[in-house]
Amino acid sequence: MKKILILFAHPALHKSRIHSRLARAAGEVEGVTFCNLYDRYPDFFIHVPYEQKQLRVHDVLIWQHPFYWYSCPALLKEWMDLVLEHNFAYGRKGTNLHGKKALSVISTGGSEAVYTRQGFSHYSVKQFLAPFHQTARLCGMEYLPPFVVHGSHLLREEEIDRYADWYARLLTALRDNTLPTVKWQDAESINSLIP
Ligand SMILES: Cc1cc2nc3c(=O)[nH]c(=O)nc-3n(C[C@H](O)[C@H](O)[C@H](O)COP(=O)(O)O)c2cc1C
């Protein structure tokens, strides 16, 4: 059984429709450690040794957050800047994350059509996530395609519930190592690969 660490970043969870529901679903999956960064570090003072210890004892790292300016909310970036230190996460002696898996779990205001070459945003979500992909690679981790909830403002409650069930199934498959691996490189998102 793989141990999953979710690093969750949402600065306005009281207004959230999507992540409040996804977070609840994730918290119910056995083997998942759910870390709400804005709850834990409201002052942005990240406890680096604790965060590094958490990374050491988990097998799968998930960055879960709403898409903010085509990237992540500020506290998650701060977490990356401080926790993924030289000789811990990368560099000659920085092998602590080698062989682990990482992925992003994202919600976007824009619809799926917006995130195409012809669409308003011009690039896909996966393309926007290139810095996360390369960060994971530099740290010796395998970066899976993102789980994406598009068009968050237009989703009805029952559709959000379906995404939450879907997310719980993804976490279960990651924990039990039952995801199909063949098409990972080509897939824009992991959504369609969830059993
Ligand atoms: C500061 C800010 C920046 C945002 N940037 C983007 C963006 O770049 N692309 C996008 O599709 N939606 C963007 N949005 C919309 C959010 O992604 C959307 O409201 C969120 O995914 C909904 O999830 P929630 O219900 O959990 O808050 C932005 C929202 C805020 C407040």
The ligand as an SDF file (V2000), in Angstrom:
LIG
                    3D

 31 33  0  0  0  0  0  0  0  0999 V2000
   -6.6070   35.0090   -7.8100 C   0  0  0  0  0  0  0  0  0  0  0  0
   -7.3350   34.1020   -8.7680 C   0  0  0  0  0  0  0  0  0  0  0  0
   -6.6990   33.7150   -9.9330 C   0  0  0  0  0  0  0  0  0  0  0  0
   -7.3470   32.8410  -10.8150 C   0  0  0  0  0  0  0  0  0  0  0  0
   -6.6900   32.4560  -11.9470 N   0  0  0  0  0  0  0  0  0  0  0  0
   -7.2860   31.5860  -12.7900 C   0  0  0  0  0  0  0  0  0  0  0  0
   -6.6080   31.1340  -13.9610 C   0  0  0  0  0  0  0  0  0  0  0  0
   -5.4550   31.5050  -14.2310 O   0  0  0  0  0  0  0  0  0  0  0  0
   -7.2460   30.2620  -14.7750 N   0  0  0  0  0  0  0  0  0  0  0  0
   -8.5180   29.8090  -14.5100 C   0  0  0  0  0  0  0  0  0  0  0  0
   -9.0450   29.0050  -15.2900 O   0  0  0  0  0  0  0  0  0  0  0  0
   -9.1880   30.2000  -13.3820 N   0  0  0  0  0  0  0  0  0  0  0  0
   -8.5920   31.0700  -12.5310 C   0  0  0  0  0  0  0  0  0  0  0  0
   -9.2400   31.4520  -11.3910 N   0  0  0  0  0  0  0  0  0  0  0  0
  -10.5220   30.8010  -11.0400 C   0  0  0  0  0  0  0  0  0  0  0  0
  -10.2820   29.6820  -10.0290 C   0  0  0  0  0  0  0  0  0  0  0  0
   -9.3720   28.7200  -10.5420 O   0  0  0  0  0  0  0  0  0  0  0  0
  -11.5660   29.0000   -9.6550 C   0  0  0  0  0  0  0  0  0  0  0  0
  -12.3550   29.9640   -9.0120 O   0  0  0  0  0  0  0  0  0  0  0  0
  -11.3330   27.8280   -8.7200 C   0  0  0  0  0  0  0  0  0  0  0  0
  -10.7130   26.7940   -9.4180 O   0  0  0  0  0  0  0  0  0  0  0  0
  -12.6370   27.3080   -8.1390 C   0  0  0  0  0  0  0  0  0  0  0  0
  -12.3360   26.3480   -7.1260 O   0  0  0  0  0  0  0  0  0  0  0  0
  -12.9470   26.4990   -5.6520 P   0  0  0  0  0  0  0  0  0  0  0  0
  -14.4560   26.4010   -5.8090 O   0  0  0  0  0  0  0  0  0  0  0  0
  -12.3840   25.3600   -4.8550 O   0  0  0  0  0  0  0  0  0  0  0  0
  -12.5160   27.8440   -5.1330 O   0  0  0  0  0  0  0  0  0  0  0  0
   -8.6460   32.3440  -10.5160 C   0  0  0  0  0  0  0  0  0  0  0  0
   -9.2700   32.7580   -9.3330 C   0  0  0  0  0  0  0  0  0  0  0  0
   -8.6270   33.6240   -8.4710 C   0  0  0  0  0  0  0  0  0  0  0  0
   -9.3350   34.0600   -7.2030 C   0  0  0  0  0  0  0  0  0  0  0  0
  1  2  1  0
  2  3  1  0
  2 30  2  0
  3  4  2  0
  4  5  1  0
  4 28  1  0
  5  6  2  0
  6  7  1  0
  6 13  1  0
  7  8  2  0
  7  9  1  0
  9 10  1  0
 10 11  2  0
 10 12  1  0
 12 13  2  0
 13 14  1  0
 14 15  1  0
 14 28  1  0
 15 16  1  0
 16 17  1  0
 16 18  1  0
 18 19  1  0
 18 20  1  0
 20 21  1  0
 20 22  1  0
 22 23  1  0
 23 24  1  0
 24 25  2  0
 24 26  1  0
 24 27  1  0
 28 29  2  0
 29 30  1  0
 30 31  1  0
M  END
$$$$
